[in-house]
Amino acid sequence: RMDCDMAASNGDLMHTYKDLLTSNKRGERATKSLRRKSWSPSLFVLHLGIKGTWPGIPHHMILFGPRYKGLLDDIYKNGVLPQDFSLYLHHPTVTDPSLAPEGCSTFYVLAPVAHMGKAPLDWDGDVGEALKERILDELERRLIPDIRSRIMTQFHYTPADFGRDLSAHLGSAFSLEPVLWQSAYMRAHNRDDAIHNLYFVGAGTHPGAGIPGVVGSAKATAALMLEDANR
Ligand SMILES: Cc1cc2nc3c(=O)[nH]c(=O)nc-3n(C[C@H](O)[C@H](O)[C@H](O)COP(=O)(O)OP(=O)(O)OC[C@H]3O[C@@H](n4cnc5c(N)ncnc54)[C@H](O)[C@@H]3O)c2cc1C
């Protein structure tokens, strides 16, 4: 606890209202309203440190799966873990080899998955392990045939980790879904409507998730706080 003239929260919106403003009526009301909103999907991210270098694999790559709309429907609407996936492959050592020991590489592989409100899966149990194996099968088949024997270090990050580590509501990786009715003025305001010295910044606020979005929201919130402070 500390006294302050102004506070800005960069935490998850729901976490801020539900867990940090527990004894406040505004916290209760905002929590109720946020429960009715639609939240962005989550991610399964497999991080790998492997032996060998791959100058032919670019820094960013997408390995498209066989389906497009059906896959998005499974993630956004149906809340099931599909048997297929489209993977984003991140390969930073092709740009900056100092990120791994000499002769080694780092990758992360990202698969969008439904958030835990839509698909309450046992991520800490078999589900995460099984998805990891399926992703390695796909990398083996399409990119690095002997990848398993090259792995020196690995870990995976699931919707449950987003919830646990970052207090992200439902394990969502991108906060409120950026649909029209949750965008611009209809997204969380940079200054709370009821508590006038409480501010928000980050993915849940205008203009939204993603690095350019959160930097934009930081600028907007900082400007608002300076304006209020100088009043
Ligand atoms: C794997 C992955 C890849 C991505 N790739 C891209 C990309 O290529 N391009 C792009 O534009 N965007 C990308 N994004 C999205 C982008 O990273 C996020 O939208 C952005 O980082 C969100 O910023 P933020 O400040 O809102 O939240 P965060 O970066 O999550 O920061 C919030 C911080 O608040 C802390 N916190 C929470 N509660 C409390 C509390 N009670 N007390 C103290 N601290 C607390 C959390 O621990 C966290 O450190 C990616 C996201 C992921 C997960």
The ligand as an SDF file (V2000), in Angstrom:
LIG
                    3D

 53 58  0  0  0  0  0  0  0  0999 V2000
    4.5560  -14.4720  -27.8460 C   0  0  0  0  0  0  0  0  0  0  0  0
    4.0610  -13.0990  -28.1830 C   0  0  0  0  0  0  0  0  0  0  0  0
    4.4480  -12.5110  -29.3660 C   0  0  0  0  0  0  0  0  0  0  0  0
    4.0310  -11.2440  -29.6990 C   0  0  0  0  0  0  0  0  0  0  0  0
    4.4730  -10.6880  -30.8560 N   0  0  0  0  0  0  0  0  0  0  0  0
    4.1520   -9.4330  -31.1540 C   0  0  0  0  0  0  0  0  0  0  0  0
    4.6820   -8.8090  -32.3310 C   0  0  0  0  0  0  0  0  0  0  0  0
    5.4300   -9.4180  -33.0920 O   0  0  0  0  0  0  0  0  0  0  0  0
    4.3210   -7.5210  -32.5780 N   0  0  0  0  0  0  0  0  0  0  0  0
    3.5010   -6.8260  -31.7460 C   0  0  0  0  0  0  0  0  0  0  0  0
    3.2360   -5.6520  -32.0110 O   0  0  0  0  0  0  0  0  0  0  0  0
    2.9800   -7.3930  -30.6260 N   0  0  0  0  0  0  0  0  0  0  0  0
    3.2820   -8.6710  -30.3050 C   0  0  0  0  0  0  0  0  0  0  0  0
    2.7650   -9.2550  -29.1820 N   0  0  0  0  0  0  0  0  0  0  0  0
    1.8230   -8.4900  -28.3470 C   0  0  0  0  0  0  0  0  0  0  0  0
    2.5380   -7.5110  -27.4370 C   0  0  0  0  0  0  0  0  0  0  0  0
    3.6830   -8.1310  -26.8850 O   0  0  0  0  0  0  0  0  0  0  0  0
    1.5800   -7.1040  -26.3070 C   0  0  0  0  0  0  0  0  0  0  0  0
    0.3980   -6.5610  -26.8630 O   0  0  0  0  0  0  0  0  0  0  0  0
    2.2200   -6.0500  -25.4220 C   0  0  0  0  0  0  0  0  0  0  0  0
    3.4470   -6.4960  -24.8770 O   0  0  0  0  0  0  0  0  0  0  0  0
    1.2820   -5.7220  -24.2750 C   0  0  0  0  0  0  0  0  0  0  0  0
    1.8950   -4.7350  -23.4750 O   0  0  0  0  0  0  0  0  0  0  0  0
    1.3110   -4.3690  -22.0750 P   0  0  0  0  0  0  0  0  0  0  0  0
    2.2050   -3.3130  -21.5280 O   0  0  0  0  0  0  0  0  0  0  0  0
   -0.1510   -4.0780  -22.1610 O   0  0  0  0  0  0  0  0  0  0  0  0
    1.3840   -5.7090  -21.2070 O   0  0  0  0  0  0  0  0  0  0  0  0
    2.6450   -6.5260  -20.7020 P   0  0  0  0  0  0  0  0  0  0  0  0
    3.8190   -6.3700  -21.6250 O   0  0  0  0  0  0  0  0  0  0  0  0
    2.1180   -7.8900  -20.3950 O   0  0  0  0  0  0  0  0  0  0  0  0
    3.0230   -5.7630  -19.3490 O   0  0  0  0  0  0  0  0  0  0  0  0
    2.1920   -5.7960  -18.2100 C   0  0  0  0  0  0  0  0  0  0  0  0
    3.0960   -6.0020  -17.0160 C   0  0  0  0  0  0  0  0  0  0  0  0
    2.3500   -5.7590  -15.8250 O   0  0  0  0  0  0  0  0  0  0  0  0
    2.7760   -6.7100  -14.8640 C   0  0  0  0  0  0  0  0  0  0  0  0
    1.7370   -6.8130  -13.8410 N   0  0  0  0  0  0  0  0  0  0  0  0
    0.5080   -7.3810  -13.9430 C   0  0  0  0  0  0  0  0  0  0  0  0
   -0.1460   -7.2700  -12.7710 N   0  0  0  0  0  0  0  0  0  0  0  0
    0.6730   -6.6060  -11.9180 C   0  0  0  0  0  0  0  0  0  0  0  0
    0.5570   -6.1730  -10.5520 C   0  0  0  0  0  0  0  0  0  0  0  0
   -0.5470   -6.3930   -9.8300 N   0  0  0  0  0  0  0  0  0  0  0  0
    1.6000   -5.5150   -9.9990 N   0  0  0  0  0  0  0  0  0  0  0  0
    2.7270   -5.2620  -10.7090 C   0  0  0  0  0  0  0  0  0  0  0  0
    2.8960   -5.6440  -12.0070 N   0  0  0  0  0  0  0  0  0  0  0  0
    1.8750   -6.3080  -12.5910 C   0  0  0  0  0  0  0  0  0  0  0  0
    2.9740   -7.9740  -15.6590 C   0  0  0  0  0  0  0  0  0  0  0  0
    3.8080   -8.8630  -14.9490 O   0  0  0  0  0  0  0  0  0  0  0  0
    3.6420   -7.4280  -16.9170 C   0  0  0  0  0  0  0  0  0  0  0  0
    5.0370   -7.3700  -16.7850 O   0  0  0  0  0  0  0  0  0  0  0  0
    3.1670  -10.5340  -28.8240 C   0  0  0  0  0  0  0  0  0  0  0  0
    2.7530  -11.1160  -27.6250 C   0  0  0  0  0  0  0  0  0  0  0  0
    3.2050  -12.3770  -27.3090 C   0  0  0  0  0  0  0  0  0  0  0  0
    2.7650  -12.9690  -25.9980 C   0  0  0  0  0  0  0  0  0  0  0  0
  1  2  1  0
  2  3  1  0
  2 52  2  0
  3  4  2  0
  4  5  1  0
  4 50  1  0
  5  6  2  0
  6  7  1  0
  6 13  1  0
  7  8  2  0
  7  9  1  0
  9 10  1  0
 10 11  2  0
 10 12  1  0
 12 13  2  0
 13 14  1  0
 14 15  1  0
 14 50  1  0
 15 16  1  0
 16 17  1  0
 16 18  1  0
 18 19  1  0
 18 20  1  0
 20 21  1  0
 20 22  1  0
 22 23  1  0
 23 24  1  0
 24 25  2  0
 24 26  1  0
 24 27  1  0
 27 28  1  0
 28 29  2  0
 28 30  1  0
 28 31  1  0
 31 32  1  0
 32 33  1  0
 33 34  1  0
 33 48  1  0
 34 35  1  0
 35 36  1  0
 35 46  1  0
 36 37  1  0
 36 45  1  0
 37 38  2  0
 38 39  1  0
 39 40  1  0
 39 45  2  0
 40 41  1  0
 40 42  2  0
 42 43  1  0
 43 44  2  0
 44 45  1  0
 46 47  1  0
 46 48  1  0
 48 49  1  0
 50 51  2  0
 51 52  1  0
 52 53  1  0
M  END
$$$$
